[in-house]
Every structure is written in structure tokens, then in C-alpha cells.
Amino acid sequence: MRSRREDYSESTRSALVRSAVRLFTERGYAGTSLDEIAKRARVTKGALYHHFSGKQAVFEAAFDEVEAEVKGRLEKILTGSQPPWERALAGLREFIGSCLDPAYQRIALQEAPVVMGWARWREAEDRYSFGLIKQALQDLIDAGEVLAVPVEVTSRLLFGALCSAATEIAHATDQRKVGEEIEDVVVRLLNQVRSAAPGT
């Protein structure tokens, strides 16, 4: 059984991460201080340092929090009961919707490449997103919805395209319009591959 102390420690860390997500979303990394994060979480700065080594560590925990939420929603869709093609389209719409979410957009797309460095950010994005893309593609191939393409290479290409699409949305003046355009283009491309599949 977990001790009361362990429960308290976990709740303190969760409160700090939630506080960090809100503040980094509202003010960005440079505009947020550790004092403000601790104050909003209603804990001491010492308690913050008990859980995190510094501001970047807090940011990376906030990044993990928003990425895990998006991944959870996508996993639920992509492992659902709908046919693979419908799951893939619903997953695409959910991903684009996530790119419009202020927390995901500010923390994962705008701030993280700078704070974490581009290489570490891409590695983290790979950890959260690539497996989902690869499995969705494999499901489409297994169902005969698309041509049997090399899964690893094609998944990498799709992953790169979606990362670029997410960045494009995050930095666009009219983000919703760009999101709709990206969805339309990706669906058109997928339909081209689908129409070439045997039996479709």
C-alpha cells in the first residue's frame, strides 16, 4: 500500500505540473518564474525543488503532461471499434484539433523546440507520436485500405509531414483555416493511396 506521505508527494508534484502548464501556456517559458509556479500550486519553492532540479525540468514535466493527454485521446480513437479507415480520419481530426489547443500549441509546439533544443524535442515527439502513426498505417495495410508500402519509411514520412503541419498551424495567423486546409490536403493524399489499393 502507498503511504500517506507518498500520496502527498504525488499530489504536490501534480499540483506543480498543473500550475506550470497554465503559466507556461499563458506567459511562455521566459515569462514564467518558479516562484509563480509554486505560488499558484500553493506550495513552497522548497517543495518545488524537492521534485524538480530547476525551471527546465518543470517545463519538461509540463511538456510530458500535455503530450500524454493528446496521446491518450489519439490512442483511444486509433484502438477503437470503428473500421481502420474511419479511425485514421478521426485520429487526424483529433490531432489537428489538438494543435489548436492553447496549452499543446504553446508548450509542445512553440516553446519546446527552443527550451529543449530541436533534437531533443523531435526525439520526444517521436516517443509520443511515431508509434501511433506506425500502428495506424499498419492497420490500414492489414485491412487492405491502402497499398502495402514499407511501414517504417512511410511512417517516418507521415510523422515528418504531421510535425511540419503542427508547426504551421501553431505559427499561422488564421490557425483554424490552416488546420482545415491541412486536414483537406492530407485526406486527399490518403484517398489517392486508398483508391489505388486492390479491391477498393
Buried (B, 14 or more C-beta within 10 A) or exposed (E): EEEEEEEEBEEBBBBBBBBBBBBBBEEBBEEBEBEBBBBBBEBEEEBBBEBBEEBEEBBBBBBBBBBEBBBEBBBEBBEEEEEBBEBBBBBBBBBBBBBBBEBBBBBBBBBBBEBBEEEEBBEBBBEBBBBBBBBBBBBBBEBBBBBEBEBEEBBBEBBEBBBEBBBBBBEBEEBEEBBEBBBEEBBEEBBEBBEEBEEE
